[in-house]
């Protein structure tokens, strides 16, 4: 597996986050996708599991599996943030953006762990 593979998946997530941030800042019009339709989601619910199993380390599958729930929650939080923005609920936006960033940090850590495991 290419050494930068999981970093590419991380970049997919970061690019999605940037699009959401732009919309929240009023400089974009991206409205998000369902969690299985973004680039990371297509990988998670597509070829990802087989690629992780190829690593030949049981910890990799465990970390991979732990991405699924937070990834779905990230999409929920970003949708709520966008809805709150549209409704003019700035307090709601702050709350959901905080949740979105917490989840994003968790996803980032886990993808970096996968990258580390793959490099061994």
C-alpha positions in Angstrom: 0.0 0.0 0.0 1.3 3.5 -0.8 2.7 5.1 2.2 0.6 8.3 1.8 -2.6 6.4 1.3 -4.3 7.2 4.6 -3.0 10.8 4.4 -4.9 11.1 1.1 -8.1 9.9 2.9 -7.4 12.5 5.6 -7.0 15.1 2.9 -10.4 14.1 1.5 -11.9 14.8 4.9 -10.1 18.2 5.3 -11.3 19.3 1.9 -14.9 18.5 2.8 -14.5 20.4 6.1 -13.1 23.4 4.2 -16.1 23.4 1.9 -18.5 23.4 4.9 -16.4 26.2 6.5 -16.7 28.3 3.4 -20.5 28.0 3.3 -20.7 28.8 7.0 -18.5 31.9 6.4 -20.8 33.0 3.5 -18.1 32.4 0.8 -19.4 29.1 -0.5 -22.6 27.3 -1.3 -21.7 23.6 -0.5 -24.5 22.0 1.4 -22.8 18.8 2.4 -23.6 15.2 1.5 -24.7 12.0 3.2 -21.9 10.3 5.1 -21.6 7.5 2.5 -21.4 9.9 -0.5 -18.3 12.0 0.3 -14.9 10.8 -0.8 -14.0 9.5 2.6 -17.4 7.8 2.9 -17.2 6.2 -0.5 -13.9 4.7 0.6 -15.2 3.7 4.1 -18.2 2.0 2.7 -16.5 0.7 -0.4 -13.0 -0.6 -0.9 -11.7 0.7 2.5 -12.3 -2.5 4.5 -10.4 -4.7 2.0 -7.5 -2.3 1.8 -7.3 -2.2 5.6 -7.4 -6.0 5.8 -4.5 -6.1 3.4 -2.3 -4.4 6.0 -2.1 -7.7 8.0 -2.4 -6.1 11.4 -5.6 -6.7 13.4 -5.3 -3.2 15.0 -5.8 -1.6 11.5 -9.3 -3.2 11.2 -10.1 -2.1 14.7 -9.1 1.5 14.0 -10.9 1.4 10.6 -14.1 0.2 12.3 -13.9 3.0 14.8 -14.0 5.6 12.0 -17.6 4.7 10.9 -19.7 6.1 13.7 -17.8 9.4 14.2 -17.7 9.9 10.4 -21.5 9.7 10.3 -21.8 12.0 13.3 -19.5 14.5 11.6 -21.9 14.7 8.7 -24.8 15.1 11.1 -23.0 18.0 13.0 -22.1 19.7 9.7 -25.7 19.5 8.5 -27.0 20.9 11.7 -24.4 23.8 11.5 -25.6 24.6 7.9 -29.3 24.4 9.0 -28.6 26.7 12.0 -26.7 29.1 9.7 -29.7 29.2 7.3 -32.0 29.8 10.2 -29.9 32.7 11.6 -29.2 30.7 14.8 -25.6 31.9 15.5 -25.5 30.1 18.9 -26.6 26.9 17.3 -24.0 27.3 14.6 -21.3 27.7 17.3 -22.4 24.7 19.2 -22.6 22.4 16.1 -19.3 23.7 14.7 -17.6 22.9 18.0 -19.0 19.4 17.8 -18.0 19.2 14.1 -14.4 20.1 15.0 -14.2 17.7 18.0 -15.3 14.9 15.7 -12.9 16.0 13.0 -10.0 15.9 15.4 -11.0 12.3 16.3 -11.2 11.3 12.7 -7.8 12.9 12.0 -6.1 11.1 14.8 -7.6 7.7 13.7 -6.5 8.2 10.1 -3.0 9.1 11.3 -2.9 6.0 13.4 -4.0 3.9 10.3 -1.2 5.6 8.3 1.3 4.7 11.1 0.2 1.1 11.2 0.4 0.8 7.4 4.0 2.1 7.5 5.2 -0.6 9.9 
